[in-house]
Amino acid sequence: MVSRPTGKSATTPRKTAATPRKSAAAKSASASRKRVAASKPAAPAAPAPTPTPTAKPVPVSAVATLTPKPAKPPKLDRKELLDRVTAGTGMGRNEVRKVLDAALVEMRATLAAGADLDISPLGKVKYIKTKQGRQGEVLICRVKLDEAPEKTATDPLAKPASAR
């Protein structure tokens, strides 16, 4: 918390050893000038000119209304992705986990090597550069999403081996 001196303006200079102090006679002369100036009647104030509008008023309907930013969608973590893939394929959770882990490890290795990914339902992931961050390496990539796949009645995923 900043403390301000009481009774003085924040813009008055601070008195230091280099600032000469006023003598008692100088102080009394300055005080008497202030009293004389305060006792003089104030001159009548001239009427203020009326301002002329230079710009046309904007109609209320043309004023842009502020809309709040839409809330960010929740991020998809590994557990949620595993649950969604398990529900979409009908495979067991452990089988999906093994496949998902293997796919993510390969994608990470490809991007870490500086190569691009081109994965059909996702799109193209183009490697730009690597930079050192506070918590390790950061890969800068550009993702160009494929057009949204159309929902089809047939399941594009293969049936598990136990269902054949």
N, C-alpha and C positions, 0 to 999 in steps of 0.2 A: 504494500500500500504506500502511495506517495503522500507525504505530508507537505502541505503548503503553508507558507507563512500567513498568519492571520493579520488582517488589517491592511495588507499591502497587495498590490497587483502582482500577478505572476510574472509580469514583464519588467518590473523594476530591477535594475542591476544590483547585484550583490555588492556590499561594501567590503573592500579588501584593504590590506595594508597600503596598497599603492594608491588608493583613492584618498585625496585630501579631505579632511573633515571641515565642515563650515564652522566659523567662529560664532559666538553668541550674537554679535552685532549683525552678522549676515543673516542668521536665522530670524531675528526679530524684524529686519527689513523685509525679508521675503514674506513673513507672516502678515505684516501690515499691508503689503501690496495685495495679498489675497483678500484681506478684509475689505479694502477699498474697492476691488473688482467685484466682490460679492454685494456691496451696498449699492452699486450703480444700478439704475433700473434697466431692464432688458429692452432692447429695441424691438418695436413691433415686428413680428415675423411676416414676411411677404406671403401671400397666398400661394400655395403650391400649384403649379400648372397641371391641368388634367392630362393624363397620358393619352395619346392617340393610339389605338390598336394598329399594329403593323401587320399582324398575321391574322388570317381568318380563323375563327374558332372551329375546332374539329368536332364533328358530330359524335355523339356518344357511341353510336353503332360502329364507327370506324376505329375507335380506340381498341387496341389489342388487349385482350384479357389474359392475365397470367394463369397458366395452367401448371399444376404441380408435375414434376417429373414422374413418369411411371415407375413403379417399384421394380427393382431388378428381380428377375426370376431366380429362384433358388438354384444354387449350383449343384451339378450332378457329381456326387462323390462315388467312390468305388463300390461301396455297399449298395447304393441305390441303383447303379448300373447293373450290378450283379442280380439284384431283385427283378429288375425290368427284363433282363435277358432270360432269366429263369422262367418268368411268367410267360414270355413270348414264345419260348421254344418248347416248353413242356419237359425239358431235360432236368436231370437232377442238379441240385445246387453245387455239389462237388465237381461234377463234370463241367458245368458252365464256368466255375471258378478256374479250373485248370486251363480251359481254352482261352478265357478272357485274360488271364495272367500271361500266357504265352504270346497272345496277340499284342498286348501292351508292351511287353519286353522287346519284341521285334520292332514295334513302332518307335520306341525310345532309342534303340540302337541305331536305327536308320537315320533318325533326326540328329542324334549326337555325332554321327559320321559326316553330317553336312549334306545328306541326300534329301531329295524331295519324296513325298508320299503322294500316291494317286490311288485313293481307295474309293471305289464306286459309290456306295450310298452316302459317304461322308463328303467327298470332294477332293480338291488338291491342297496339300499342305506344302508350301514352298519355304525352304530354309533361306533365311536372309543373312543372319550373322549370330555370333556368340559373343557375349560380353560377361565380364566377371561381376557378379552381384555380391551383396553382403553375405548371403547364405549359400553361395556356390555359383556355378555357371548358370547363365540365363540364355536360352535360345530364343532368338527373335524370328518368328515365322509369320507367314501370311496364309490365311486359309480362304480358299474360294469354294464355297459350298455348291454342291450339285443342286439342281432343281429338286424341289421336294418330290420324293417318290410317291406315285399314286398308290392308294390303298387297293390291294387286290383281294379277291375272295380266297385265292389259293395261298397257302403258306409257302414262302420262298425258301424256308430253311429245310434242311434234310431231316428226315425222321431219325431218332436215335436208333442205335443198333438193336436194342432190345425190342423195339416195336416192329421190326421187319419180319 
